[in-house]
Amino acid sequence: MKIQLIRNATIVVEYAGKKILVDPMFSKKGELPAAPLPAKDWNRKRNPLHELPISIGEIIKDIDFVFLTHLHFDHWDKAAEEALPKNIKIFVQDVNDKKKIEKSGFTNVEILTENSVFKDIKLSRTKAQHGKGFILRIAGHVCGMVLRHPSEKTLYLAADTVWYPEVQKALDKFKPEVIVVNGGDNRFFIGNQLIMNKQDILSVHKAAPNAEIVVVHMEGVNHNTLSRKELREFLNTETTNDKILIPADGELINL
């Protein structure tokens, strides 16, 4: 298994001989609006905050299927829509997302279930909670995915979620050996966190101490509030046995 962080929540996974693209955001630096954050000490820059570390052509080369956890601008944008071939296989979370993707001209869109498959890879939909408290009314729905194959470690893509009982249930049910979490502690101008913060990431580690955890969705958009540096400093005070990996944009991890 190989996992390459492209930028923000966009990753490419090589798994059982297949290449999987997750949540592509291909816009150029600053091409998208900033999230509204009135606090003076918060980042007001336009999104994305950085350019892609490699070309779009290189990213999408030989991709077998795409997984869209949801359709927020930092997980699916116009640039990705225009770059991907219209016949590529795309898994989405529900009927509404399927209709939106098909409206853009894509012809091979499937709703992910607990018993989906791609070739000989088992795919299972997992629940996710995109925030805490009333902010959920704004954030909307999202799902994660577990991949299983006899030749590979079990991989859990948790997606945009906070630590809550359904994440624990997924860990208990599937016992993943590799977990990708979105850990930038994103926040809007009101309400609570939208994705995992440093305490949530530590909770995942404590619940699955033998799993390797890859933290993405950091320093990519202006409402990320947890930096890689801050997370590393926090983890240095905890016993994580080097199980939590924090890749840079473009970094390839062999697992």
C-alpha positions in Angstrom: 0.0 0.0 0.0 1.1 3.5 -0.8 -0.6 6.7 0.2 0.4 10.0 -1.3 -0.9 13.3 0.1 -1.4 15.7 -2.7 -2.8 18.7 -0.8 -5.5 19.3 1.8 -7.8 16.2 1.8 -6.7 15.0 -1.7 -4.8 11.8 -1.6 -3.9 9.0 -4.0 -3.9 5.5 -2.7 -2.3 2.5 -4.4 -4.0 -0.5 -3.0 -4.1 -4.1 -4.3 -2.7 -3.0 -7.7 -5.3 -0.2 -8.1 -4.9 3.5 -7.9 -7.6 5.5 -6.0 -8.1 9.2 -6.0 -9.8 10.7 -2.9 -11.5 14.1 -2.7 -9.7 15.9 -5.6 -9.3 19.7 -5.2 -7.3 20.8 -8.2 -7.8 24.6 -8.2 -4.8 26.9 -8.4 -3.5 28.7 -5.3 -6.0 31.4 -4.3 -8.5 30.6 -7.1 -11.3 29.9 -4.6 -12.8 32.3 -2.0 -11.8 32.3 1.6 -14.1 30.9 4.3 -15.6 33.8 6.2 -13.5 34.2 9.4 -13.8 37.6 11.1 -11.4 36.9 14.0 -8.3 39.0 13.4 -5.8 36.2 14.2 -7.4 33.8 11.7 -6.2 33.3 8.2 -8.2 35.3 5.6 -6.3 34.1 2.5 -8.2 32.8 -0.5 -8.2 29.0 -1.1 -6.3 26.8 -1.7 -3.4 28.1 0.4 -0.7 26.4 -1.7 -0.2 25.2 -5.3 -0.4 21.5 -6.2 2.9 19.8 -5.6 2.7 17.8 -8.8 0.7 18.3 -12.0 -2.9 17.3 -12.4 -1.9 15.1 -15.3 0.5 13.2 -13.1 -2.1 12.9 -10.3 -4.9 11.4 -12.4 -2.7 9.2 -14.5 -3.9 5.5 -14.3 -6.5 6.3 -11.7 -8.9 3.3 -11.4 -11.6 5.0 -9.4 -12.5 8.2 -7.4 -14.0 8.3 -4.0 -15.8 11.5 -3.0 -16.6 11.6 0.7 -18.8 14.7 0.1 -18.9 17.7 -2.3 -17.6 20.6 -0.3 -15.4 22.9 -2.3 -12.2 21.6 -0.7 -13.0 18.0 -1.6 -14.4 18.4 -5.1 -14.0 21.5 -7.3 -14.5 22.7 -10.8 -10.9 22.0 -11.8 -11.3 18.4 -10.7 -14.6 18.1 -12.6 -12.9 19.4 -15.7 -9.8 17.3 -15.4 -11.2 13.8 -14.9 -12.6 11.7 -17.8 -16.3 11.5 -17.8 -16.4 7.7 -17.8 -14.2 7.2 -14.7 -15.7 5.2 -11.9 -16.8 7.4 -9.0 -18.1 6.3 -5.6 -20.3 8.8 -3.7 -22.2 8.8 -0.4 -25.8 9.2 -1.5 -28.4 9.8 -4.2 -28.1 13.6 -4.0 -24.3 13.5 -4.6 -24.8 11.0 -7.4 -27.3 13.3 -9.2 -24.9 16.3 -8.9 -22.0 14.4 -10.3 -24.0 12.9 -13.1 -25.4 16.4 -13.9 -21.7 17.3 -14.6 -21.5 14.7 -17.2 -20.1 11.7 -15.4 -21.5 8.4 -16.5 -20.2 5.8 -14.1 -21.3 6.9 -10.6 -22.2 4.5 -7.8 -23.5 5.0 -4.3 -21.1 3.4 -1.8 -22.7 0.9 0.5 -21.5 -1.4 3.3 -21.0 -4.2 0.7 -19.6 -2.4 -2.4 -16.8 -3.9 -4.4 -14.3 -2.7 -7.0 -12.7 -5.7 -8.9 -11.5 -7.8 -5.9 -11.4 -5.0 -3.4 -14.1 -4.9 -0.7 -15.4 -1.4 0.0 -17.5 -0.5 3.0 -19.2 2.8 3.7 -18.7 4.1 7.2 -20.5 6.8 9.1 -18.9 10.2 9.8 -20.0 13.3 11.7 -18.8 16.6 10.1 -18.5 18.6 13.3 -20.1 19.1 16.7 -23.2 20.9 17.8 -25.3 23.1 15.6 -22.5 23.5 13.1 -23.7 20.2 11.7 -26.6 22.0 10.1 -24.1 23.9 8.0 -21.6 21.1 7.4 -24.0 18.5 6.1 -23.5 14.8 5.4 -20.3 12.9 4.7 -19.1 9.3 4.7 -15.9 7.4 5.1 -14.7 4.1 3.6 -12.9 0.9 4.5 -10.9 -1.0 2.0 -10.1 -4.7 2.4 -8.1 -7.2 0.2 -6.3 -10.4 1.1 -3.0 -9.0 0.0 -3.2 -5.7 1.8 -3.7 -4.3 5.3 -7.2 -3.0 6.0 -7.4 0.7 5.3 -9.9 3.1 6.9 -10.5 6.5 5.3 -12.3 8.3 8.1 -13.1 11.5 6.0 -14.3 14.7 7.5 -15.4 13.6 10.9 -14.8 14.3 14.6 -14.1 11.6 17.1 -17.5 10.2 18.1 -19.0 6.7 18.8 -19.4 5.7 15.2 -15.7 6.1 14.6 -15.1 3.8 17.5 -17.6 1.3 16.1 -15.8 1.3 12.7 -12.5 0.6 14.5 -14.0 -2.2 16.5 -15.7 -3.7 13.5 -13.0 -3.6 10.8 -9.9 -3.4 13.0 -8.0 -1.3 10.4 -4.2 -1.5 10.3 -3.9 1.8 8.5 -6.2 4.8 9.2 -6.3 8.1 7.3 -7.8 11.0 9.4 -8.6 14.5 8.4 -7.0 16.5 11.2 -6.9 20.2 10.6 -9.4 21.2 13.3 -11.3 23.3 10.7 -13.6 25.9 12.1 -15.9 28.6 10.8 -16.6 32.0 12.5 -19.2 30.4 14.7 -19.6 27.0 16.3 -17.4 24.1 17.1 -14.8 22.1 15.2 -15.7 20.6 11.8 -13.1 17.8 11.7 -10.7 16.1 14.1 -8.5 18.2 16.4 -5.4 17.0 18.1 -7.3 15.4 21.0 -9.5 13.5 18.5 -6.4 12.2 16.7 -5.0 11.0 20.0 -8.3 9.3 20.7 -8.1 7.4 17.5 -4.6 6.3 18.4 -5.6 5.2 21.8 -8.5 3.2 20.4 -6.3 1.6 17.7 -2.8 1.7 19.2 -1.2 -0.7 16.7 -2.6 1.0 13.6 -0.6 3.5 11.6 -2.4 6.8 11.4 -1.9 9.2 8.5 -3.1 12.7 9.2 -4.1 14.9 6.2 -6.4 17.9 5.6 -3.9 20.3 7.2 -2.7 23.7 6.1 -4.6 23.4 2.9 -7.5 25.9 3.3 -7.9 29.0 5.3 -10.2 27.5 8.0 -7.6 24.9 9.1 -6.6 25.9 12.6 -4.3 23.1 13.5 -0.8 23.2 12.0 1.5 20.3 11.4 4.0 21.9 13.8 1.5 22.2 16.5 0.3 18.6 16.1 3.9 17.3 16.2 4.6 19.3 19.4 1.4 18.0 21.0 2.2 14.4 20.1 5.8 14.7 21.4 4.2 15.0 24.9 2.2 11.8 24.4 3.2 8.2 23.9 2.3 7.4 20.3 5.2 5.1 19.4 5.7 6.9 16.1 2.4 5.5 14.8 1.1 8.9 13.8 2.4 10.1 10.4 2.0 13.7 9.3 3.0 14.0 5.6 3.9 17.1 3.7 2.1 18.0 0.5 3.3 15.7 -2.2 4.9 13.2 0.2 4.5 9.4 -0.6 4.2 7.0 2.3 4.8 3.3 1.9 2.8 1.1 4.4 
